[in-house]
Amino acid sequence: TLKIALSLASNLGDPSDDVSVTHAAEGMVSKSEANSLRQLINDSQPFSSDLLMPHFSMESGPAASQVLVMGPDDFIVAVVSSLNRPFGSGIITPSGVLLNSQMLDFSWQNKTMNHSVPRPQNLIQPRKRPLSFLLPTIVRPSEGMCGTYLCLGANNGDRSLSSIVQV
């Protein structure tokens, strides 16, 4: 299931720049697509490695942090920050804030910083946002229902999805 999800995510990028990204996202949440993908899941045998494998990887190191706060009035705030590598871009503002190196999350035309295949949906361009696997997750009961609220966060690039799902 996670291999399928990561394969689908490899078609994502900044939707304001590429219409195919919007179509890919719509397909990811369509019931008909979910029904066809469900047929690929089999608990009695491993997933075929040549089918729908993610063709990219996003490495991350120890430079991500998260703050997840749950207040008494059903307010939940998740803040995630990633420097993308220790000491981020290596640039410190006059006020002492260390700037990140989010540029590493883009695919580059001739090479990638994370040894992945460059993807057109995520190539660097002016005013474009890079694909990121920072996944602050808030789980709450349905409207009007009592229940447990939960805030989750994970880092480690494309492995963060499996961490969230396992928790």
CORRABEL-V624285 format. One record per residue. N is the residue number from 0. PSI is psi as a letter, one per 30 degrees, with the letter a starting at -180 (none if undefined). Layout:
# CORRABEL-V624285
N&PSI, N&PSI
This chain:
# CORRABEL-V624285
0&e, 1&e, 2&e, 3&e, 4&e, 5&e, 6&e, 7&e, 8&f, 9&f, 10&g, 11&l, 12&a, 13&j, 14&f, 15&f, 16&f, 17&j, 18&e, 19&f, 20&e, 21&e, 22&e, 23&e, 24&e, 25&e, 26&e, 27&f, 28&g, 29&k, 30&e, 31&e, 32&e, 33&e, 34&e, 35&e, 36&e, 37&e, 38&f, 39&f, 40&k, 41&j, 42&f, 43&f, 44&l, 45&l, 46&k, 47&k, 48&f, 49&f, 50&k, 51&g, 52&k, 53&k, 54&h, 55&l, 56&k, 57&j, 58&l, 59&l, 60&a, 61&g, 62&g, 63&k, 64&l, 65&k, 66&k, 67&j, 68&k, 69&k, 70&l, 71&f, 72&h, 73&g, 74&k, 75&k, 76&k, 77&k, 78&k, 79&k, 80&k, 81&k, 82&f, 83&f, 84&l, 85&k, 86&g, 87&b, 88&f, 89&g, 90&k, 91&k, 92&l, 93&f, 94&f, 95&g, 96&k, 97&k, 98&k, 99&l, 100&h, 101&f, 102&f, 103&f, 104&f, 105&l, 106&k, 107&k, 108&e, 109&f, 110&l, 111&k, 112&f, 113&g, 114&h, 115&l, 116&k, 117&k, 118&k, 119&e, 120&f, 121&g, 122&k, 123&k, 124&l, 125&k, 126&g, 127&k, 128&k, 129&l, 130&k, 131&k, 132&g, 133&k, 134&i, 135&k, 136&k, 137&k, 138&k, 139&l, 140&l, 141&l, 142&k, 143&f, 144&k, 145&l, 146&a, 147&k, 148&k, 149&k, 150&k, 151&l, 152&l, 153&l, 154&a, 155&h, 156&b, 157&f, 158&f, 159&e, 160&e, 161&e, 162&e, 163&e, 164&e, 165&e, 166&none
